Amino acid sequence: MATDDRSAAHPIPRFPDGFLWGVSTSAHQIEGAADRREPSVWDAFAAEPGRVKDGSTADVACDHYHRHGEDVALLAGLGVDAYRFSVSWPRVRAEGGLDFYDRLVDDLCAAGVRPMPTLFHWDLPLALQETGGWLERDTAARFADHVSVVADRLGDRVKKWVTINEPAEHTLFGHALGAHAPGGQLMFDALPAAHHQLLAHGLAVRALRAAGATDVGIANSHGPTWPASRETADVEAAAFYDLLLNRLFADPVLLGEYPEGLGELMPGDVAADLKVIGEPLDWYGVNYYAPTRVGAPQGEDIEFGGLTIPAELPFSVREIEGVPVTDFGWPVVPQALTELLTTLRDRYADRLPPVVITENGCSYEGLDDQARITYLDGHVRALHEAVEAGVDVRGYFVWSLLDNFEWAEGFAQRFGLVHVDFETLVRTPKASYTWFRDMLRAQR
């Protein structure tokens, strides 16, 4: 398979010694073996007709549960330092559920790949959803219990932990707009789900510290928000979008406070909760895919990137013209990653701990995926520019190792460095796998 001649002719600059290179996955998207765990909100959601675009489920997915040895070999062949995976809360609740993660962690350590578990990646146990899910404060306490159980079992080998993945998307898509599980269409009444996930994060940090962990972070999604024009209405709409998707989830974690006006919308003793949410972190995870161009409402629903933006929201998402897009329709703007990281540094100053890019990737078809190589090459270079600009970045993780169950898109979008035939489950490394492997070798 061919590799990108441009990257060969112009090698990516060297990153600092000790920089952490890895790939990411999540449990529900790859593991399968649904009979070996409790049901999750995603099982119930996918069972409802029309919820998943191709009608598929993750009952088998990539069958990573049974084929994890194959996948660890792929990780070793790729030459990554670390593997970010998620621990399925529904699997941990089932008898013997942690045995799988014991085996996985042992195999990763034997292969020289650092395990980096994420403790919640959207697959809430259905039993907890039936008692209120993330709209109920008690779910945060139950999550802390889950974290303690996992840390007690794996903490002798796992040193780097991620508490929660993308609470912004889980709140927006899963609770406000109904596009993801659990399918809530609560609009701004979904804010308690945001608060309780953030509280769960803080409680998880405390549980991990109690278990002796000294390398703890969160994976928050972020992206630059660009006004559609200089008109006041567009600038104000973009600022509001940035508030909801960026500051609402970063300010409490990094500053210990909500942006002005949002704290009074949250449930419970917010001031006390913020002391928990703002527990100091060892690093801050950023999932980055694309910037967003935002303008004033246009009076009608808008379809964008597989999501319906309702007309009643006080903003509309607009196309970014003149840039390529992925197969998912997401704009490809590598330099926006540099902008994002320098903005976070300037916004949070000394309150921003070292940053790790916990996800960055794209959906493209084909084994000879030159478009993915171009995407990754551009974003790694943009990341290096941020390092050169003084941002303390310590790692970069590609999403994703494997093609997988892409949530409401089913198996229609392929983000993997490795192609998965969902009929035979055969894994085939793509051209981007070879490119990433060779880039890592050059870095060392």
PAPA-679613 format. One record per residue (C-alpha): residue in one letter; residue number from 1; x, y, z. Coordinates in Angstrom, 1 decimal, decimal comma. Each point is the difference from the previous one (the first is absolute). Example, Ala and Ser with C-alpha at 12.3 -4.5 7.8 and 13.67 -1.06 7.14 Angstrom:
# PAPA-679613
PT   residu   num        x        y        z
PT        A     1     12,3     -4,5      7,8
PT        S     2      1,4      3,4     -0,7
***
This chain:
# PAPA-679613
PT   residu   num        x        y        z
PT        M     1      0,0      0,0      0,0
PT        A     2      1,3      3,5     -0,9
PT        T     3      0,9      2,6      2,5
PT        D     4     -0,2      3,8     -0,3
PT        D     5      3,0      1,2     -2,0
PT        R     6     -0,4      3,5      1,5
PT        S     7      0,6     -1,2      3,5
PT        A     8      3,0     -2,1     -1,2
PT        A     9      1,5      3,1     -1,7
PT        H    10     -0,7      2,3      2,9
PT        P    11      0,2     -2,0      3,2
PT        I    12     -2,1      1,0      3,0
PT        P    13      2,2      1,9      2,5
PT        R    14      1,1     -1,8      3,1
PT        F    15     -2,1      0,2      3,1
PT        P    16      1,6      0,3      3,4
PT        D    17      1,4     -3,1      1,6
PT        G    18     -2,6     -2,0      2,0
PT        F    19     -2,9      1,2     -2,2
PT        L    20     -2,7     -2,6      0,2
PT        W    21     -1,3     -1,5     -3,3
PT        G    22     -3,1     -2,2      0,0
PT        V    23     -3,4     -1,0     -1,5
PT        S    24     -3,4      0,0      1,6
PT        T    25     -3,1     -2,2      0,0
PT        S    26     -3,1     -0,4      2,1
PT        A    27     -1,6     -3,2      1,5
PT        H    28     -3,5      0,2     -1,5
PT        Q    29      1,4      0,7     -3,4
PT        I    30      2,3     -2,9     -0,3
PT        E    31     -0,4     -2,7      2,6
PT        G    32     -3,2     -1,9     -0,9
PT        A    33     -0,7     -2,9      2,3
PT        A    34     -3,2      1,6      1,1
PT        D    35     -1,0     -3,3      1,8
PT        R    36      3,0      0,5      2,3
PT        R    37     -1,2      3,3      1,5
PT        E    38     -3,1      1,8      1,2
PT        P    39     -2,1      2,0     -2,5
PT        S    40      1,0      3,6     -0,5
PT        V    41     -2,0      3,1     -1,2
PT        W    42      1,5     -0,6     -3,5
PT        D    43     -1,5     -3,5     -0,1
PT        A    44     -3,5      1,4      0,7
PT        F    45      0,5      2,9     -2,4
PT        A    46      1,2     -2,1     -2,9
PT        A    47     -2,9     -2,4      0,5
PT        E    48     -2,5      2,9     -0,9
PT        P    49     -0,7      0,1     -3,7
PT        G    50      1,6      2,9     -1,8
PT        R    51      2,4      1,0      2,8
PT        V    52      3,1     -1,4     -1,7
PT        K    53      0,1      0,9     -3,7
PT        D    54      1,0     -3,4     -1,4
PT        G    55     -2,1     -1,9      2,6
PT        S    56      3,1     -1,7      1,5
PT        T    57      0,9     -0,7      3,6
PT        A    58      3,3     -0,4      1,9
PT        D    59     -0,9     -3,5      1,2
PT        V    60      3,1     -1,3     -1,9
PT        A    61      1,6      3,2     -1,3
PT        C    62      3,7     -0,8     -0,6
PT        D    63     -0,1     -3,0      2,5
PT        H    64      3,0      1,5      1,8
PT        Y    65     -1,1     -1,9      3,1
PT        H    66      1,0     -3,3     -1,7
PT        R    67      2,6      1,4     -2,3
PT        H    68      1,9      2,4      2,2
PT        G    69      3,2     -2,0     -0,4
PT        E    70     -0,1      0,8     -3,8
PT        D    71     -0,6      3,7      0,8
PT        V    72      2,8      0,2      2,6
PT        A    73      2,3     -1,5     -2,8
PT        L    74     -1,2      2,8     -2,3
PT        L    75      0,9      2,6      2,7
PT        A    76      3,4     -1,5      0,5
PT        G    77      0,6      0,0     -3,8
PT        L    78     -1,1      3,6     -0,2
PT        G    79      2,6      0,9      2,7
PT        V    80     -2,2      2,2      2,1
PT        D    81      1,0      0,9      3,6
PT        A    82     -3,5     -0,3      1,4
PT        Y    83     -3,5     -1,3     -0,7
PT        R    84     -3,0      2,0      1,2
PT        F    85     -3,0     -2,3      0,3
PT        S    86     -3,1      0,2      2,2
PT        V    87     -1,2     -2,3      2,8
PT        S    88     -3,6     -0,9     -0,6
PT        W    89     -2,0      0,8      3,2
PT        P    90     -2,7     -2,6     -1,0
PT        R    91      2,7     -2,6     -0,5
PT        V    92      1,6      0,7      3,4
PT        R    93     -3,4     -0,4      1,6
PT        A    94     -0,4     -3,5     -1,5
PT        E    95      1,6     -3,1      1,7
PT        G    96      3,6     -0,3     -0,9
PT        G    97     -0,1      3,2     -2,1
PT        L    98      3,3      1,4      1,2
PT        D    99      1,7     -3,3     -1,0
PT        F   100      0,1      1,2     -3,6
PT        Y   101      1,7      3,3      0,9
PT        D   102      2,5     -1,9      2,2
PT        R   103      0,9     -2,1     -3,1
PT        L   104      0,1      3,1     -2,3
PT        V   105      2,2      2,0      2,4
PT        D   106      2,4     -3,0      0,5
PT        D   107      0,3     -0,5     -3,8
PT        L   108      0,6      3,7     -0,6
PT        C   109      2,7      0,1      2,7
PT        A   110      1,6     -3,1     -1,5
PT        A   111      0,0      1,7     -3,4
PT        G   112      1,7      3,2      1,4
PT        V   113     -3,2      2,1     -0,6
PT        R   114     -1,2      2,1      3,0
PT        P   115     -3,7     -0,5      0,9
PT        M   116     -1,9      3,2      0,3
PT        P   117     -3,7     -0,8      1,0
PT        T   118     -2,9      2,4     -0,4
PT        L   119     -2,4     -0,7      2,8
PT        F   120     -3,2      1,2     -1,7
PT        H   121     -0,5      0,3     -3,8
PT        W   122     -3,8      0,4     -0,4
PT        D   123     -1,1     -3,6      0,8
PT        L   124     -2,0      0,6      3,2
PT        P   125     -1,5     -3,2      1,5
PT        L   126     -3,6     -0,2     -1,0
PT        A   127     -1,0     -0,7      3,6
PT        L   128      1,4      3,4      1,0
PT        Q   129     -1,8      1,7     -2,8
PT        E   130     -3,2     -1,5      1,2
PT        T   131      0,4      1,8      3,3
PT        G   132      0,7      3,3     -1,7
PT        G   133      3,5     -0,3     -1,5
PT        W   134      2,1      3,1     -0,2
PT        L   135     -3,0      2,2      0,9
PT        E   136      0,3     -1,4      3,5
PT        R   137      2,7      1,0      2,4
PT        D   138      0,3     -3,6      1,4
PT        T   139      1,5     -1,2     -3,3
PT        A   140      3,1      2,1      0,7
PT        A   141      0,4     -1,8      3,3
PT        R   142     -0,5     -3,4     -1,6
PT        F   143      2,7      0,9     -2,6
PT        A   144      2,5      0,8      2,8
PT        D   145     -0,7     -3,5      1,4
PT        H   146      0,6     -1,5     -3,5
PT        V   147      3,3      1,9     -0,2
PT        S   148      1,2     -1,3      3,3
PT        V   149     -0,8     -3,6     -1,0
PT        V   150      2,0      0,4     -3,3
PT        A   151      2,9      1,8      1,6
PT        D   152      0,3     -2,6      2,7
PT        R   153      0,2     -2,8     -2,6
PT        L   154      2,2      1,7     -2,6
PT        G   155      1,9      2,7      1,8
PT        D   156      3,1     -2,1      0,6
PT        R   157      0,6      0,0     -3,8
PT        V   158     -1,9      3,1     -1,2
PT        K   159      1,6      3,3      0,7
PT        K   160     -1,8      2,5     -2,3
PT        W   161     -3,7      0,4      0,3
PT        V   162     -2,8      1,8     -1,8
PT        T   163     -3,2      0,7      2,0
PT        I   164     -2,7      0,9     -2,5
PT        N   165     -0,1      0,4     -3,8
PT        E   166     -1,7      3,0     -1,6
PT        P   167     -2,7      0,9      2,5
PT        A   168     -0,9      2,9     -2,4
PT        E   169     -1,0     -2,4     -2,9
PT        H   170     -1,7     -2,4      2,4
PT        T   171     -2,1      2,9      1,4
PT        L   172     -0,8      1,6     -3,4
PT        F   173     -0,6     -3,0     -2,2
PT        G   174     -1,2     -2,5      2,7
PT        H   175     -2,2      2,2      2,2
PT        A   176     -0,7      3,3     -1,8
PT        L   177     -0,5     -1,0     -3,6
PT        G   178     -0,8     -3,7      0,1
PT        A   179      2,4     -1,0     -2,7
PT        H   180      1,9     -2,4      2,3
PT        A   181     -0,9     -2,2      2,9
PT        P   182     -1,9      0,3      2,3
PT        G   183     -1,9      2,1     -2,6
PT        G   184     -1,2      2,9      2,2
PT        Q   185     -1,3      3,1     -1,8
PT        L   186      0,1      2,3      3,0
PT        M   187      1,8      2,9     -1,6
PT        F   188      1,2      2,3      2,9
PT        D   189     -1,7     -2,2      2,6
PT        A   190      2,9     -2,4     -0,7
PT        L   191      2,4      2,2      2,0
PT        P   192     -0,2     -2,2      3,1
PT        A   193      1,5     -2,8     -2,1
PT        A   194      3,0      2,2     -0,6
PT        H   195      0,4      0,9      3,6
PT        H   196     -0,3     -3,5      1,3
PT        Q   197      2,6     -1,3     -2,5
PT        L   198      2,4      2,8      1,1
PT        L   199     -0,7     -0,9      3,6
PT        A   200      0,6     -3,7     -0,8
PT        H   201      3,3      1,0     -1,5
PT        G   202      1,0      1,8      3,2
PT        L   203     -1,0     -2,9      2,1
PT        A   204      1,9     -2,3     -2,3
PT        V   205      3,1      2,1      0,5
PT        R   206     -0,3     -0,4      3,7
PT        A   207     -0,6     -3,7     -0,2
PT        L   208      3,1     -0,4     -2,2
PT        R   209      2,1      2,1      2,4
PT        A   210     -1,2     -2,2      2,8
PT        A   211      1,2     -3,0     -1,9
PT        G   212      3,4      1,6     -0,5
PT        A   213     -0,3      1,3     -3,5
PT        T   214      2,3      2,9     -0,9
PT        D   215     -0,7      0,4     -3,8
PT        V   216     -3,7      0,9     -0,5
PT        G   217     -1,7      2,0     -2,6
PT        I   218     -3,4      0,5     -1,8
PT        A   219     -0,7     -0,1     -3,8
PT        N   220     -2,0      3,1     -0,9
PT        S   221     -0,9      0,8     -3,6
PT        H   222      0,9      3,4     -1,2
PT        G   223      0,2      2,0     -3,2
PT        P   224      0,3      3,6     -1,1
PT        T   225     -3,4      1,8     -0,6
PT        W   226      0,1      2,4     -2,9
PT        P   227     -2,8      2,6     -0,5
PT        A   228     -1,6     -0,2     -3,4
PT        S   229      0,5      3,7     -0,5
PT        R   230      0,9      3,1      2,0
PT        E   231     -3,6      0,9      0,4
PT        T   232     -1,0      0,3      3,7
PT        A   233     -2,6     -2,8     -0,1
PT        D   234      2,5     -2,4     -1,5
PT        V   235      2,8      0,9      2,5
PT        E   236     -2,4     -0,4      2,9
PT        A   237     -1,3     -3,3     -1,3
PT        A   238      3,6     -1,3     -0,3
PT        A   239      0,9      1,1      3,5
PT        F   240     -3,1     -1,8      1,3
PT        Y   241      1,0     -3,2     -1,8
PT        D   242      3,5      0,3      1,3
PT        L   243     -1,4      0,4      3,5
PT        L   244     -2,1     -3,2     -0,3
PT        L   245      2,5     -2,3     -1,8
PT        N   246      3,3      1,2      1,4
PT        R   247     -0,2      2,2      3,1
PT        L   248     -2,9     -1,8      1,7
PT        F   249      2,2     -3,1      0,3
PT        A   250      3,5      1,5      0,4
PT        D   251     -0,7      2,8      2,4
PT        P   252     -1,3     -2,1      2,9
PT        V   253      2,9     -2,5     -0,4
PT        L   254      2,8      2,5     -0,4
PT        L   255     -1,3      3,0      1,9
PT        G   256     -2,4     -1,5      2,5
PT        E   257     -2,9      2,2     -1,2
PT        Y   258     -2,7      0,1     -2,7
PT        P   259     -0,1      2,8     -2,6
PT        E   260     -2,1      2,9      1,2
PT        G   261     -3,7     -0,8      0,0
PT        L   262      0,3     -3,8     -0,3
PT        G   263      0,7     -0,9      3,6
PT        E   264     -3,5      0,9      1,2
PT        L   265     -1,5     -2,3     -2,6
PT        M   266      1,7     -3,0      1,5
PT        P   267     -1,6     -2,3      2,7
PT        G   268      1,1     -0,5      3,6
PT        D   269      2,6      1,8      2,0
PT        V   270      2,0      1,3     -3,0
PT        A   271      2,6      1,8      2,0
PT        A   272      0,9     -3,2      2,0
PT        D   273     -0,1     -2,1     -3,2
PT        L   274      2,4      2,3     -1,8
PT        K   275      2,6     -0,6      2,7
PT        V   276     -0,2     -3,7     -1,0
PT        I   277     -0,2      0,7     -3,8
PT        G   278      3,1      2,2      0,2
PT        E   279      2,2     -2,6      1,6
PT        P   280      3,5      0,6     -1,4
PT        L   281      1,0     -2,2     -3,1
PT        D   282      3,4     -1,2     -1,1
PT        W   283     -0,9      0,7     -3,7
PT        Y   284     -2,9      1,2     -2,1
PT        G   285     -1,3     -2,1     -2,9
PT        V   286     -1,3      1,6     -3,1
PT        N   287     -2,0     -1,8     -2,7
PT        Y   288      0,3      2,1     -3,2
PT        Y   289     -1,6     -0,6     -3,4
PT        A   290     -1,0      3,3     -1,6
PT        P   291     -0,9      3,6      0,6
PT        T   292     -3,6      1,2     -0,2
PT        R   293     -1,4      3,0     -1,9
PT        V   294     -3,0      1,4      1,8
PT        G   295     -2,5      2,7     -0,7
PT        A   296     -3,3      1,3      1,2
PT        P   297     -3,1     -2,3     -0,3
PT        Q   298     -1,4     -0,4     -3,5
PT        G   299     -3,5     -0,9      0,8
PT        E   300      0,2     -3,7     -1,0
PT        D   301      1,5     -3,3      1,0
PT        I   302      3,5     -0,5     -1,5
PT        E   303      1,6     -3,4     -0,9
PT        F   304      3,7      0,2      0,8
PT        G   305      2,6     -2,8      0,4
PT        G   306     -2,7     -2,6      0,6
PT        L   307     -1,8      2,1      2,6
PT        T   308     -3,2      2,0     -0,1
PT        I   309      0,4      3,5      1,5
PT        P   310     -3,5      1,1      1,0
PT        A   311     -1,2      3,4     -1,0
PT        E   312     -0,9      1,0      3,5
PT        L   313      3,7      0,0      1,2
PT        P   314      1,5      3,5      0,2
PT        F   315      2,6     -0,8     -2,6
PT        S   316      0,4     -1,8     -3,4
PT        V   317      3,0     -2,0     -1,2
PT        R   318      1,2      1,1     -3,5
PT        E   319      2,3     -1,6     -2,6
PT        I   320      3,7      1,0      0,0
PT        E   321      0,6      0,7     -3,6
PT        G   322      3,1     -0,7     -2,0
PT        V   323      1,3     -2,9      2,1
PT        P   324     -0,1     -3,8     -0,7
PT        V   325     -2,4     -2,1      2,1
PT        T   326      0,2     -3,6      1,3
PT        D   327     -2,5     -2,7     -1,0
PT        F   328     -2,0      1,1      3,1
PT        G   329     -0,2      3,5     -1,5
PT        W   330      2,3      1,5      2,7
PT        P   331      2,3      2,8     -1,2
PT        V   332      3,7     -0,7      0,0
PT        V   333      1,8      3,0      1,5
PT        P   334      3,3     -1,1      1,6
PT        Q   335      1,1      3,5      0,9
PT        A   336     -3,1      0,3      2,2
PT        L   337      1,7     -2,4      2,4
PT        T   338      2,8      2,4      0,5
PT        E   339     -2,5      2,8      0,5
PT        L   340     -2,0     -2,1      2,5
PT        L   341      3,1     -0,9      2,1
PT        T   342      1,3      3,5      0,2
PT        T   343     -3,5      1,3      0,8
PT        L   344     -0,2     -2,5      2,9
PT        R   345      3,4      1,1      1,2
PT        D   346     -0,9      3,7     -0,1
PT        R   347     -3,5     -0,6      1,5
PT        Y   348      1,1     -2,1      3,0
PT        A   349      3,7      1,0      0,4
PT        D   350      1,6     -1,7      3,0
PT        R   351     -3,2     -1,9      0,8
PT        L   352      0,4     -2,1     -3,2
PT        P   353      2,1     -3,1      0,8
PT        P   354      2,0     -1,8     -2,7
PT        V   355     -2,2     -0,9     -2,9
PT        V   356     -0,4     -3,4     -1,7
PT        I   357     -1,9     -0,3     -3,3
PT        T   358     -2,1     -3,0      1,0
PT        E   359     -1,8     -0,2     -3,4
PT        N   360      0,6      1,3     -3,5
PT        G   361     -1,1     -1,8     -3,1
PT        C   362     -2,3     -0,2     -3,1
PT        S   363     -2,4     -2,2     -1,9
PT        Y   364      1,0     -1,2     -3,4
PT        E   365     -0,6     -3,1     -2,1
PT        G   366      2,6     -2,2     -1,5
PT        L   367      3,2     -1,9      0,8
PT        D   368      2,2      2,5     -1,9
PT        D   369     -1,2      2,8      2,1
PT        Q   370      2,2      2,9     -1,1
PT        A   371     -2,6      2,5      1,2
PT        R   372      0,4     -1,3      3,5
PT        I   373      3,8      0,2     -0,3
PT        T   374     -0,3      3,7     -1,2
PT        Y   375     -2,4      0,7      2,9
PT        L   376      2,3     -1,5      2,7
PT        D   377      3,2      1,5     -1,5
PT        G   378     -1,6      3,4      0,0
PT        H   379     -1,3     -0,3      3,6
PT        V   380      3,3     -1,3      1,4
PT        R   381      1,8      2,9     -1,6
PT        A   382     -2,6      2,4      1,4
PT        L   383      0,6     -1,6      3,4
PT        H   384      3,7      0,6     -0,3
PT        E   385     -0,7      3,6     -0,8
PT        A   386     -1,9      0,3      3,3
PT        V   387      3,0     -1,5      1,8
PT        E   388      2,3      2,4     -1,6
PT        A   389     -2,4      2,8      1,0
PT        G   390      0,5     -1,0      3,6
PT        V   391     -3,0     -2,2      0,7
PT        D   392      1,0     -2,9      2,3
PT        V   393     -1,3     -3,0     -2,0
PT        R   394      1,1     -3,4      1,3
PT        G   395     -1,7     -2,5     -2,4
PT        Y   396     -2,1     -0,8     -3,0
PT        F   397     -2,5     -2,8     -0,6
PT        V   398     -1,6     -0,9     -3,3
PT        W   399     -3,7     -0,9     -0,2
PT        S   400     -0,1     -2,8     -0,6
PT        L   401      1,9     -3,3     -0,2
PT        L   402     -2,9     -1,9     -1,6
PT        D   403     -3,0      0,8     -2,2
PT        N   404     -2,8     -0,4      2,5
PT        F   405     -3,7      0,5      0,9
PT        E   406     -0,2      3,8     -0,5
PT        W   407     -3,0      0,6      2,3
PT        A   408     -3,1      1,3     -1,8
PT        E   409      1,8     -0,5     -3,3
PT        G   410      0,4     -3,7      0,6
PT        F   411      2,7     -1,5     -2,2
PT        A   412     -0,3      2,7     -2,7
PT        Q   413      3,0      2,1      1,1
PT        R   414      3,5     -1,4      0,1
PT        F   415      2,5      1,8      2,3
PT        G   416      2,5     -2,9      0,4
PT        L   417      3,7     -0,3     -0,9
PT        V   418     -1,0     -3,6     -0,4
PT        H   419     -2,8     -1,2     -2,3
PT        V   420     -2,5     -2,4      1,6
PT        D   421     -2,2     -2,2     -2,2
PT        F   422     -3,2      0,0      2,1
PT        E   423     -1,1     -3,3     -1,6
PT        T   424      3,2     -2,0      0,6
PT        L   425      1,6      2,3      2,6
PT        V   426      3,3     -0,3     -1,9
PT        R   427      2,4      2,9      0,9
PT        T   428      2,0      1,6     -2,8
PT        P   429      2,4      2,9      0,7
PT        K   430     -0,6      3,0     -2,3
PT        A   431      2,6      2,2     -1,6
PT        S   432     -0,5      2,4      2,9
PT        Y   433      1,1     -2,7      2,4
PT        T   434      3,3     -0,3     -1,9
PT        W   435      0,4      3,8     -0,1
PT        F   436     -0,6      0,3      3,7
PT        R   437      2,4     -2,8      0,8
PT        D   438      2,7      1,5     -2,1
PT        M   439     -0,6      3,5      1,4
PT        L   440      0,5     -1,4      3,5
PT        R   441      3,2     -1,7     -0,9
PT        A   442      1,3      3,3     -1,5
PT        Q   443     -0,9      1,8      3,3
PT        R   444      2,2     -2,4      1,9
***
